[in-house]
Amino acid sequence: MLLFVSSVKLVAEIALLAFAGQWLLGLLAGAKRETNFFYRLLKVLTDPFVRAARWVSPKLVLDRHLPLVAFLVVLFLWVVSTLYKIQLCLEIGVQACR
């Protein structure tokens, strides 16, 4: 169970960093961000989460707000998995979690 929780936490961390990098690169690149190789690479990493956000969010949410919704959902998932990992580590012992 600890391995599963750690894996979910790791995937959430990678997605959060990809969202943050895409946002920052979008600010720096401006209007030409869609032609930037690294922006498109980060977009490939975040697209599955944005599609999942479209699936769980109501149709009232605009498509341009979906990356923010996806970021918030992944952030919530990261917080929950972190808290659950802490709980597991306290149950089995801190030394076993390393």
Secondary structure, 3 states (H helix, E strand, C coil): CHHHHHHHHHHHHHHHHHHHHHHHHHHHHHHHHHHCHHHHHHHHHHHHHHHHHHHHCCCCCCHHHHHHHHHHHHHHHHHHHHHHHHHHHHHHCHHHHC
